[in-house]
């Protein structure tokens, strides 16, 4: 039986004036997060039509590992840097469906 993992999809809409700054900060999250225990995938995307829109597609072993990630130093640093520079953030926790 295929193991079902926790998937997180995060949409981040950045204020245009801060797009490049936040893009740099988002890219800084990728390496450390991929090295975290319980992280299966952590991929950053930028929308082709709206360059102010970024998307993380994440896959975690379970909620406990995701919670540890949310409390990590690199996420805390990102939250400080991005404060007041985002239009909207929407996160969707999902479970992969398997046959």
Chimera marker file (.cmm) of the C-alpha trace (Angstrom):
<marker_set name="trace">
<marker id="1" x="0.000" y="0.000" z="0.000" r="1" g="1" b="0" radius="0.5"/>
<marker id="2" x="1.319" y="3.434" z="-0.953" r="1" g="1" b="0" radius="0.5"/>
<marker id="3" x="2.002" y="5.720" z="2.010" r="1" g="1" b="0" radius="0.5"/>
<marker id="4" x="-0.087" y="8.875" z="2.129" r="1" g="1" b="0" radius="0.5"/>
<marker id="5" x="1.809" y="12.054" z="2.962" r="1" g="1" b="0" radius="0.5"/>
<marker id="6" x="0.715" y="15.510" z="4.002" r="1" g="1" b="0" radius="0.5"/>
<marker id="7" x="0.784" y="17.998" z="1.141" r="1" g="1" b="0" radius="0.5"/>
<marker id="8" x="0.839" y="21.728" z="1.702" r="1" g="1" b="0" radius="0.5"/>
<marker id="9" x="0.162" y="24.243" z="-1.063" r="1" g="1" b="0" radius="0.5"/>
<marker id="10" x="0.902" y="27.852" z="-0.133" r="1" g="1" b="0" radius="0.5"/>
<marker id="11" x="-0.027" y="30.814" z="-2.355" r="1" g="1" b="0" radius="0.5"/>
<marker id="12" x="1.906" y="33.990" z="-1.554" r="1" g="1" b="0" radius="0.5"/>
<marker id="13" x="0.834" y="37.216" z="-3.237" r="1" g="1" b="0" radius="0.5"/>
<marker id="14" x="3.537" y="39.860" z="-2.808" r="1" g="1" b="0" radius="0.5"/>
<marker id="15" x="3.142" y="43.615" z="-3.010" r="1" g="1" b="0" radius="0.5"/>
<marker id="16" x="4.713" y="44.552" z="-6.334" r="1" g="1" b="0" radius="0.5"/>
<marker id="17" x="7.271" y="46.929" z="-4.832" r="1" g="1" b="0" radius="0.5"/>
<marker id="18" x="8.730" y="44.046" z="-2.800" r="1" g="1" b="0" radius="0.5"/>
<marker id="19" x="8.595" y="41.280" z="-5.414" r="1" g="1" b="0" radius="0.5"/>
<marker id="20" x="12.332" y="40.822" z="-5.984" r="1" g="1" b="0" radius="0.5"/>
<marker id="21" x="13.187" y="41.165" z="-2.298" r="1" g="1" b="0" radius="0.5"/>
<marker id="22" x="10.618" y="38.564" z="-1.255" r="1" g="1" b="0" radius="0.5"/>
<marker id="23" x="11.563" y="36.272" z="-4.139" r="1" g="1" b="0" radius="0.5"/>
<marker id="24" x="15.143" y="36.282" z="-2.824" r="1" g="1" b="0" radius="0.5"/>
<marker id="25" x="13.908" y="35.546" z="0.696" r="1" g="1" b="0" radius="0.5"/>
<marker id="26" x="11.662" y="32.711" z="-0.497" r="1" g="1" b="0" radius="0.5"/>
<marker id="27" x="14.546" y="31.142" z="-2.389" r="1" g="1" b="0" radius="0.5"/>
<marker id="28" x="16.603" y="31.226" z="0.822" r="1" g="1" b="0" radius="0.5"/>
<marker id="29" x="14.035" y="28.908" z="2.444" r="1" g="1" b="0" radius="0.5"/>
<marker id="30" x="14.391" y="26.093" z="-0.082" r="1" g="1" b="0" radius="0.5"/>
<marker id="31" x="17.780" y="24.614" z="0.870" r="1" g="1" b="0" radius="0.5"/>
<marker id="32" x="17.356" y="24.596" z="4.650" r="1" g="1" b="0" radius="0.5"/>
<marker id="33" x="13.820" y="23.256" z="4.407" r="1" g="1" b="0" radius="0.5"/>
<marker id="34" x="14.734" y="20.439" z="2.038" r="1" g="1" b="0" radius="0.5"/>
<marker id="35" x="17.304" y="19.383" z="4.633" r="1" g="1" b="0" radius="0.5"/>
<marker id="36" x="14.742" y="19.153" z="7.429" r="1" g="1" b="0" radius="0.5"/>
<marker id="37" x="13.735" y="15.786" z="8.803" r="1" g="1" b="0" radius="0.5"/>
<marker id="38" x="10.344" y="14.768" z="7.435" r="1" g="1" b="0" radius="0.5"/>
<marker id="39" x="10.511" y="16.959" z="4.310" r="1" g="1" b="0" radius="0.5"/>
<marker id="40" x="9.898" y="14.921" z="1.168" r="1" g="1" b="0" radius="0.5"/>
<marker id="41" x="9.522" y="17.819" z="-1.283" r="1" g="1" b="0" radius="0.5"/>
<marker id="42" x="9.672" y="21.602" z="-1.058" r="1" g="1" b="0" radius="0.5"/>
<marker id="43" x="9.295" y="23.336" z="-4.408" r="1" g="1" b="0" radius="0.5"/>
<marker id="44" x="8.911" y="27.046" z="-5.099" r="1" g="1" b="0" radius="0.5"/>
<marker id="45" x="7.115" y="28.350" z="-8.195" r="1" g="1" b="0" radius="0.5"/>
<marker id="46" x="6.416" y="31.803" z="-9.652" r="1" g="1" b="0" radius="0.5"/>
<marker id="47" x="3.279" y="32.412" z="-11.682" r="1" g="1" b="0" radius="0.5"/>
<marker id="48" x="3.879" y="33.010" z="-15.402" r="1" g="1" b="0" radius="0.5"/>
<marker id="49" x="1.091" y="35.582" z="-15.726" r="1" g="1" b="0" radius="0.5"/>
<marker id="50" x="1.399" y="37.329" z="-12.369" r="1" g="1" b="0" radius="0.5"/>
<marker id="51" x="5.038" y="37.549" z="-11.237" r="1" g="1" b="0" radius="0.5"/>
<marker id="52" x="3.875" y="38.762" z="-7.802" r="1" g="1" b="0" radius="0.5"/>
<marker id="53" x="2.336" y="35.353" z="-7.097" r="1" g="1" b="0" radius="0.5"/>
<marker id="54" x="4.480" y="32.564" z="-5.673" r="1" g="1" b="0" radius="0.5"/>
<marker id="55" x="3.492" y="29.046" z="-4.765" r="1" g="1" b="0" radius="0.5"/>
<marker id="56" x="5.128" y="26.481" z="-2.534" r="1" g="1" b="0" radius="0.5"/>
<marker id="57" x="4.250" y="22.844" z="-3.132" r="1" g="1" b="0" radius="0.5"/>
<marker id="58" x="5.398" y="20.915" z="-0.088" r="1" g="1" b="0" radius="0.5"/>
<marker id="59" x="5.198" y="17.281" z="0.911" r="1" g="1" b="0" radius="0.5"/>
<marker id="60" x="5.769" y="16.172" z="4.499" r="1" g="1" b="0" radius="0.5"/>
<marker id="61" x="5.834" y="12.799" z="6.241" r="1" g="1" b="0" radius="0.5"/>
<marker id="62" x="3.183" y="14.061" z="8.694" r="1" g="1" b="0" radius="0.5"/>
<marker id="63" x="1.774" y="17.051" z="10.573" r="1" g="1" b="0" radius="0.5"/>
<marker id="64" x="4.397" y="16.827" z="13.320" r="1" g="1" b="0" radius="0.5"/>
<marker id="65" x="7.255" y="17.453" z="10.878" r="1" g="1" b="0" radius="0.5"/>
<marker id="66" x="5.337" y="20.319" z="9.271" r="1" g="1" b="0" radius="0.5"/>
<marker id="67" x="4.803" y="21.852" z="12.707" r="1" g="1" b="0" radius="0.5"/>
<marker id="68" x="8.545" y="21.674" z="13.433" r="1" g="1" b="0" radius="0.5"/>
<marker id="69" x="9.210" y="23.364" z="10.090" r="1" g="1" b="0" radius="0.5"/>
<marker id="70" x="6.776" y="26.155" z="10.953" r="1" g="1" b="0" radius="0.5"/>
<marker id="71" x="8.760" y="26.822" z="14.138" r="1" g="1" b="0" radius="0.5"/>
<marker id="72" x="12.204" y="26.737" z="12.467" r="1" g="1" b="0" radius="0.5"/>
<marker id="73" x="14.627" y="29.656" z="12.622" r="1" g="1" b="0" radius="0.5"/>
<marker id="74" x="14.581" y="30.186" z="8.849" r="1" g="1" b="0" radius="0.5"/>
<marker id="75" x="10.778" y="30.454" z="8.773" r="1" g="1" b="0" radius="0.5"/>
<marker id="76" x="10.851" y="32.874" z="11.730" r="1" g="1" b="0" radius="0.5"/>
<marker id="77" x="13.424" y="35.025" z="9.913" r="1" g="1" b="0" radius="0.5"/>
<marker id="78" x="11.308" y="35.007" z="6.742" r="1" g="1" b="0" radius="0.5"/>
<marker id="79" x="8.225" y="36.097" z="8.675" r="1" g="1" b="0" radius="0.5"/>
<marker id="80" x="10.120" y="39.096" z="10.048" r="1" g="1" b="0" radius="0.5"/>
<marker id="81" x="11.498" y="40.138" z="6.658" r="1" g="1" b="0" radius="0.5"/>
<marker id="82" x="8.175" y="39.721" z="4.841" r="1" g="1" b="0" radius="0.5"/>
<marker id="83" x="6.020" y="41.548" z="7.399" r="1" g="1" b="0" radius="0.5"/>
<marker id="84" x="3.823" y="44.152" z="5.669" r="1" g="1" b="0" radius="0.5"/>
<marker id="85" x="5.216" y="43.218" z="2.225" r="1" g="1" b="0" radius="0.5"/>
<marker id="86" x="2.577" y="40.640" z="1.276" r="1" g="1" b="0" radius="0.5"/>
<marker id="87" x="-0.904" y="41.166" z="-0.136" r="1" g="1" b="0" radius="0.5"/>
<marker id="88" x="-2.200" y="37.723" z="0.823" r="1" g="1" b="0" radius="0.5"/>
<marker id="89" x="-1.111" y="34.270" z="1.911" r="1" g="1" b="0" radius="0.5"/>
<marker id="90" x="-3.342" y="31.217" z="1.580" r="1" g="1" b="0" radius="0.5"/>
<marker id="91" x="-2.295" y="27.750" z="2.725" r="1" g="1" b="0" radius="0.5"/>
<marker id="92" x="-4.046" y="24.482" z="1.920" r="1" g="1" b="0" radius="0.5"/>
<marker id="93" x="-3.254" y="21.268" z="3.789" r="1" g="1" b="0" radius="0.5"/>
<marker id="94" x="-4.126" y="18.270" z="1.673" r="1" g="1" b="0" radius="0.5"/>
<marker id="95" x="-3.794" y="14.523" z="1.705" r="1" g="1" b="0" radius="0.5"/>
<marker id="96" x="-2.716" y="12.787" z="-1.477" r="1" g="1" b="0" radius="0.5"/>
<marker id="97" x="-5.348" y="10.382" z="-2.733" r="1" g="1" b="0" radius="0.5"/>
<marker id="98" x="-4.124" y="6.989" z="-3.832" r="1" g="1" b="0" radius="0.5"/>
<marker id="99" x="-5.722" y="4.020" z="-5.510" r="1" g="1" b="0" radius="0.5"/>
<link id1="1" id2="2" r="1" g="1" b="0" radius="0.2"/>
<link id1="2" id2="3" r="1" g="1" b="0" radius="0.2"/>
<link id1="3" id2="4" r="1" g="1" b="0" radius="0.2"/>
<link id1="4" id2="5" r="1" g="1" b="0" radius="0.2"/>
<link id1="5" id2="6" r="1" g="1" b="0" radius="0.2"/>
<link id1="6" id2="7" r="1" g="1" b="0" radius="0.2"/>
<link id1="7" id2="8" r="1" g="1" b="0" radius="0.2"/>
<link id1="8" id2="9" r="1" g="1" b="0" radius="0.2"/>
<link id1="9" id2="10" r="1" g="1" b="0" radius="0.2"/>
<link id1="10" id2="11" r="1" g="1" b="0" radius="0.2"/>
<link id1="11" id2="12" r="1" g="1" b="0" radius="0.2"/>
<link id1="12" id2="13" r="1" g="1" b="0" radius="0.2"/>
<link id1="13" id2="14" r="1" g="1" b="0" radius="0.2"/>
<link id1="14" id2="15" r="1" g="1" b="0" radius="0.2"/>
<link id1="15" id2="16" r="1" g="1" b="0" radius="0.2"/>
<link id1="16" id2="17" r="1" g="1" b="0" radius="0.2"/>
<link id1="17" id2="18" r="1" g="1" b="0" radius="0.2"/>
<link id1="18" id2="19" r="1" g="1" b="0" radius="0.2"/>
<link id1="19" id2="20" r="1" g="1" b="0" radius="0.2"/>
<link id1="20" id2="21" r="1" g="1" b="0" radius="0.2"/>
<link id1="21" id2="22" r="1" g="1" b="0" radius="0.2"/>
<link id1="22" id2="23" r="1" g="1" b="0" radius="0.2"/>
<link id1="23" id2="24" r="1" g="1" b="0" radius="0.2"/>
<link id1="24" id2="25" r="1" g="1" b="0" radius="0.2"/>
<link id1="25" id2="26" r="1" g="1" b="0" radius="0.2"/>
<link id1="26" id2="27" r="1" g="1" b="0" radius="0.2"/>
<link id1="27" id2="28" r="1" g="1" b="0" radius="0.2"/>
<link id1="28" id2="29" r="1" g="1" b="0" radius="0.2"/>
<link id1="29" id2="30" r="1" g="1" b="0" radius="0.2"/>
<link id1="30" id2="31" r="1" g="1" b="0" radius="0.2"/>
<link id1="31" id2="32" r="1" g="1" b="0" radius="0.2"/>
<link id1="32" id2="33" r="1" g="1" b="0" radius="0.2"/>
<link id1="33" id2="34" r="1" g="1" b="0" radius="0.2"/>
<link id1="34" id2="35" r="1" g="1" b="0" radius="0.2"/>
<link id1="35" id2="36" r="1" g="1" b="0" radius="0.2"/>
<link id1="36" id2="37" r="1" g="1" b="0" radius="0.2"/>
<link id1="37" id2="38" r="1" g="1" b="0" radius="0.2"/>
<link id1="38" id2="39" r="1" g="1" b="0" radius="0.2"/>
<link id1="39" id2="40" r="1" g="1" b="0" radius="0.2"/>
<link id1="40" id2="41" r="1" g="1" b="0" radius="0.2"/>
<link id1="41" id2="42" r="1" g="1" b="0" radius="0.2"/>
<link id1="42" id2="43" r="1" g="1" b="0" radius="0.2"/>
<link id1="43" id2="44" r="1" g="1" b="0" radius="0.2"/>
<link id1="44" id2="45" r="1" g="1" b="0" radius="0.2"/>
<link id1="45" id2="46" r="1" g="1" b="0" radius="0.2"/>
<link id1="46" id2="47" r="1" g="1" b="0" radius="0.2"/>
<link id1="47" id2="48" r="1" g="1" b="0" radius="0.2"/>
<link id1="48" id2="49" r="1" g="1" b="0" radius="0.2"/>
<link id1="49" id2="50" r="1" g="1" b="0" radius="0.2"/>
<link id1="50" id2="51" r="1" g="1" b="0" radius="0.2"/>
<link id1="51" id2="52" r="1" g="1" b="0" radius="0.2"/>
<link id1="52" id2="53" r="1" g="1" b="0" radius="0.2"/>
<link id1="53" id2="54" r="1" g="1" b="0" radius="0.2"/>
<link id1="54" id2="55" r="1" g="1" b="0" radius="0.2"/>
<link id1="55" id2="56" r="1" g="1" b="0" radius="0.2"/>
<link id1="56" id2="57" r="1" g="1" b="0" radius="0.2"/>
<link id1="57" id2="58" r="1" g="1" b="0" radius="0.2"/>
<link id1="58" id2="59" r="1" g="1" b="0" radius="0.2"/>
<link id1="59" id2="60" r="1" g="1" b="0" radius="0.2"/>
<link id1="60" id2="61" r="1" g="1" b="0" radius="0.2"/>
<link id1="61" id2="62" r="1" g="1" b="0" radius="0.2"/>
<link id1="62" id2="63" r="1" g="1" b="0" radius="0.2"/>
<link id1="63" id2="64" r="1" g="1" b="0" radius="0.2"/>
<link id1="64" id2="65" r="1" g="1" b="0" radius="0.2"/>
<link id1="65" id2="66" r="1" g="1" b="0" radius="0.2"/>
<link id1="66" id2="67" r="1" g="1" b="0" radius="0.2"/>
<link id1="67" id2="68" r="1" g="1" b="0" radius="0.2"/>
<link id1="68" id2="69" r="1" g="1" b="0" radius="0.2"/>
<link id1="69" id2="70" r="1" g="1" b="0" radius="0.2"/>
<link id1="70" id2="71" r="1" g="1" b="0" radius="0.2"/>
<link id1="71" id2="72" r="1" g="1" b="0" radius="0.2"/>
<link id1="72" id2="73" r="1" g="1" b="0" radius="0.2"/>
<link id1="73" id2="74" r="1" g="1" b="0" radius="0.2"/>
<link id1="74" id2="75" r="1" g="1" b="0" radius="0.2"/>
<link id1="75" id2="76" r="1" g="1" b="0" radius="0.2"/>
<link id1="76" id2="77" r="1" g="1" b="0" radius="0.2"/>
<link id1="77" id2="78" r="1" g="1" b="0" radius="0.2"/>
<link id1="78" id2="79" r="1" g="1" b="0" radius="0.2"/>
<link id1="79" id2="80" r="1" g="1" b="0" radius="0.2"/>
<link id1="80" id2="81" r="1" g="1" b="0" radius="0.2"/>
<link id1="81" id2="82" r="1" g="1" b="0" radius="0.2"/>
<link id1="82" id2="83" r="1" g="1" b="0" radius="0.2"/>
<link id1="83" id2="84" r="1" g="1" b="0" radius="0.2"/>
<link id1="84" id2="85" r="1" g="1" b="0" radius="0.2"/>
<link id1="85" id2="86" r="1" g="1" b="0" radius="0.2"/>
<link id1="86" id2="87" r="1" g="1" b="0" radius="0.2"/>
<link id1="87" id2="88" r="1" g="1" b="0" radius="0.2"/>
<link id1="88" id2="89" r="1" g="1" b="0" radius="0.2"/>
<link id1="89" id2="90" r="1" g="1" b="0" radius="0.2"/>
<link id1="90" id2="91" r="1" g="1" b="0" radius="0.2"/>
<link id1="91" id2="92" r="1" g="1" b="0" radius="0.2"/>
<link id1="92" id2="93" r="1" g="1" b="0" radius="0.2"/>
<link id1="93" id2="94" r="1" g="1" b="0" radius="0.2"/>
<link id1="94" id2="95" r="1" g="1" b="0" radius="0.2"/>
<link id1="95" id2="96" r="1" g="1" b="0" radius="0.2"/>
<link id1="96" id2="97" r="1" g="1" b="0" radius="0.2"/>
<link id1="97" id2="98" r="1" g="1" b="0" radius="0.2"/>
<link id1="98" id2="99" r="1" g="1" b="0" radius="0.2"/>
</marker_set>
